[in-house]
Amino acid sequence: MKGFRLNPDKEYVEKIITGTLKKDGHCPCQVKSDDTTLCPCDKFITEGKCCCKLFIPIE
């Protein structure tokens, strides 16, 4: 998505990606696991909000 980049904190990104893999591609910050929580989740795509901070706005 334009205007965002991957979080520069490599250790944090690794933890989030590990959590995403454990949840079969779903956002580790979401309790439910359905089509709307596949990373990048619908909230990020529609609202530009990445709850887990994997993607952050470009400053």
C-alpha positions as a printed NumPy array, in Angstrom:
array([[  0.   ,   0.   ,   0.   ],
       [  1.326,   3.434,  -0.892],
       [  2.441,   5.594,   1.993],
       [  3.548,   2.695,   4.194],
       [  6.744,   0.755,   4.749],
       [  7.808,  -2.265,   6.727],
       [  8.632,  -1.465,  10.339],
       [ 12.425,  -0.867,  10.548],
       [ 12.7  ,  -2.782,  13.855],
       [ 13.908,  -6.126,  12.477],
       [ 13.477,  -8.008,  15.776],
       [  9.882,  -6.791,  16.102],
       [  9.104,  -7.639,  12.473],
       [ 10.483, -11.141,  12.994],
       [  8.153, -11.66 ,  15.977],
       [  5.113, -10.452,  14.046],
       [  5.946, -12.591,  11.016],
       [  6.474, -15.628,  13.269],
       [  3.061, -14.977,  14.85 ],
       [  1.489, -14.591,  11.425],
       [  2.965, -17.905,  10.281],
       [  1.69 , -19.641,  13.436],
       [ -1.797, -18.387,  12.594],
       [ -1.604, -19.609,   8.982],
       [ -1.196, -16.118,   7.516],
       [ -3.679, -14.32 ,   9.748],
       [ -2.829, -11.183,  11.706],
       [ -1.436, -12.202,  15.112],
       [ -3.195,  -9.207,  16.717],
       [ -6.658, -10.444,  15.78 ],
       [ -8.58 , -12.948,  17.888],
       [-10.634, -14.317,  15.003],
       [ -9.155, -15.957,  11.937],
       [-11.167, -15.475,   8.778],
       [-10.749, -13.938,   5.329],
       [-10.75 , -10.419,   6.804],
       [ -7.723, -11.101,   9.014],
       [ -5.335, -12.49 ,   6.393],
       [ -2.211, -10.33 ,   6.371],
       [ -2.399,  -7.639,   5.192],
       [ -5.779,  -7.537,   6.905],
       [ -8.89 ,  -5.774,   5.639],
       [ -8.542,  -3.039,   8.283],
       [ -5.136,  -2.125,   6.892],
       [ -6.327,  -2.27 ,   3.297],
       [ -9.507,  -0.232,   3.836],
       [ -8.556,   2.099,   6.713],
       [ -4.771,   2.263,   6.438],
       [ -4.36 ,   1.036,  10.029],
       [ -1.96 ,  -1.795,  10.788],
       [ -2.836,  -2.814,  14.349],
       [  0.282,  -4.905,  14.832],
       [  2.571,  -2.155,  13.435],
       [  4.138,  -4.464,  10.865],
       [  3.502,  -1.698,   8.343],
       [  4.043,   1.89 ,   9.424],
       [  3.355,   5.196,   7.655],
       [  6.201,   6.761,   5.704],
       [  7.103,  10.016,   7.403]])
